[in-house]
Amino acid sequence: MFYRFLNRKISNKIFELHPIAMKYLSDDIDKNNDEATGERLKVVRNHALLHKYFETNQKRLYMINRNYLNFLKAIIFLYQRSHAHVSAGILTAPAKIYHTIIAVQDSFSEAVNSLNLR
């Protein structure tokens, strides 16, 4: 019951931030079409797969949603603060931002692969 409440709260935040992050990512892939942006977009797909798989397990769903929310916040921070090409800008981002993006990408990819979700 407690995790159901937390999931609703986080889902509302994701609902607000998701379109903003997707706009930044889609604009970047249209302009630059680099591999890093493609990897970041895979996180969105992997989140959807994991969300569907764990929709009955509220605790795991909360952890996935919390990681995804942190990823969205990091992407928005990165794109709002970057004045140069974002792929180059990620190297100058604070270590916490870089770590969050990479950690969520890796954890979601590993989870999808280990669960054989496609």
NORDA-V579254 format. One record per residue. RES is the residue in three letters. SS is DSSP state (~ for helix, > for strand, _ for the rest). OMEGA is omega in degrees with one decimal (999 if undefined). D_LAST is the distance of its C-alpha to the last C-alpha in Angstrom with 1 decimal. Layout:
((RES & SS & OMEGA & D_LAST) (RES & SS & OMEGA & D_LAST))
This chain:
((MET & _ & -179.8 & 29.5) (PHE & ~ & -179.8 & 29.9) (TYR & ~ & 175.9 & 26.3) (ARG & ~ & 176.8 & 25.8) (PHE & ~ & 179.8 & 28.6) (LEU & ~ & 178.4 & 27.1) (ASN & ~ & 176.7 & 23.7) (ARG & ~ & -179.1 & 25.6) (LYS & ~ & 179.5 & 27.6) (ILE & ~ & 179.5 & 24.8) (SER & ~ & 177.0 & 22.8) (ASN & ~ & 177.9 & 26.0) (LYS & ~ & 177.6 & 26.1) (ILE & ~ & 179.8 & 22.5) (PHE & ~ & 178.7 & 23.4) (GLU & ~ & -172.4 & 26.4) (LEU & ~ & -177.0 & 25.0) (HIS & ~ & -179.3 & 21.6) (PRO & ~ & 179.8 & 23.4) (ILE & ~ & 179.6 & 25.7) (ALA & ~ & 180.0 & 23.2) (MET & ~ & 177.0 & 21.2) (LYS & ~ & 178.1 & 24.5) (TYR & ~ & -178.2 & 25.4) (LEU & ~ & -179.4 & 22.1) (SER & ~ & 175.9 & 22.2) (ASP & ~ & -179.5 & 25.9) (ASP & ~ & -179.5 & 25.5) (ILE & ~ & 175.8 & 22.9) (ASP & ~ & -177.4 & 25.3) (LYS & ~ & -168.4 & 28.2) (ASN & _ & 178.1 & 27.0) (ASN & _ & 179.6 & 23.6) (ASP & _ & -174.9 & 23.3) (GLU & ~ & -177.9 & 20.5) (ALA & ~ & 179.1 & 21.0) (THR & ~ & 176.3 & 20.3) (GLY & ~ & 177.1 & 17.1) (GLU & ~ & 179.1 & 16.0) (ARG & ~ & 178.0 & 17.2) (LEU & ~ & 177.4 & 15.3) (LYS & ~ & 178.9 & 11.9) (VAL & ~ & -179.9 & 13.2) (VAL & ~ & 179.3 & 13.2) (ARG & ~ & -179.8 & 9.6) (ASN & ~ & 177.0 & 8.8) (HIS & ~ & 179.6 & 11.7) (ALA & ~ & 178.6 & 10.5) (LEU & ~ & 179.9 & 7.4) (LEU & ~ & 178.6 & 10.1) (HIS & ~ & -180.0 & 12.7) (LYS & ~ & -178.1 & 11.4) (TYR & ~ & -175.2 & 10.8) (PHE & _ & -175.6 & 14.3) (GLU & _ & 177.3 & 16.2) (THR & _ & 178.7 & 18.6) (ASN & _ & -171.3 & 19.3) (GLN & ~ & -179.2 & 21.4) (LYS & ~ & 178.7 & 22.3) (ARG & ~ & 177.5 & 18.9) (LEU & ~ & 177.2 & 18.0) (TYR & ~ & -179.9 & 21.2) (MET & ~ & 178.7 & 20.4) (ILE & ~ & -179.8 & 17.1) (ASN & ~ & 178.7 & 19.0) (ARG & ~ & 176.9 & 21.9) (ASN & ~ & 179.5 & 20.1) (TYR & ~ & 177.2 & 18.5) (LEU & ~ & 176.9 & 22.0) (ASN & ~ & 177.0 & 23.6) (PHE & ~ & 179.7 & 21.2) (LEU & ~ & 178.1 & 22.2) (LYS & ~ & 179.7 & 25.8) (ALA & ~ & 178.8 & 25.7) (ILE & ~ & -179.5 & 24.4) (ILE & ~ & 177.7 & 27.0) (PHE & ~ & -178.0 & 29.7) (LEU & ~ & -176.7 & 28.9) (TYR & ~ & 178.5 & 29.0) (GLN & ~ & -176.2 & 32.0) (ARG & ~ & -174.9 & 34.0) (SER & _ & 176.1 & 33.2) (HIS & _ & 179.1 & 36.0) (ALA & _ & 175.4 & 34.8) (HIS & _ & -172.1 & 31.5) (VAL & ~ & 177.5 & 28.9) (SER & ~ & 175.6 & 27.5) (ALA & ~ & -178.3 & 31.0) (GLY & ~ & -179.8 & 31.5) (ILE & ~ & 178.6 & 28.8) (LEU & ~ & 179.7 & 31.2) (THR & ~ & 178.9 & 33.9) (ALA & _ & 175.0 & 32.0) (PRO & _ & -176.5 & 33.0) (ALA & ~ & -179.2 & 31.4) (LYS & ~ & 179.6 & 29.9) (ILE & ~ & 179.8 & 28.0) (TYR & ~ & -178.7 & 26.7) (HIS & ~ & -179.6 & 25.8) (THR & ~ & -178.5 & 23.9) (ILE & ~ & -178.3 & 21.8) (ILE & ~ & -178.4 & 21.0) (ALA & ~ & -179.9 & 20.6) (VAL & ~ & 176.8 & 18.0) (GLN & ~ & -177.9 & 16.0) (ASP & ~ & -177.4 & 16.3) (SER & ~ & 178.4 & 15.8) (PHE & ~ & 178.7 & 12.6) (SER & ~ & 178.8 & 11.2) (GLU & ~ & -179.8 & 12.6) (ALA & ~ & 179.3 & 11.4) (VAL & ~ & 179.9 & 7.7) (ASN & ~ & -178.9 & 8.5) (SER & ~ & 179.0 & 11.0) (LEU & _ & -177.7 & 9.1) (ASN & _ & 178.3 & 6.5) (LEU & _ & 176.8 & 3.8) (ARG & _ & 999 & 0.0))
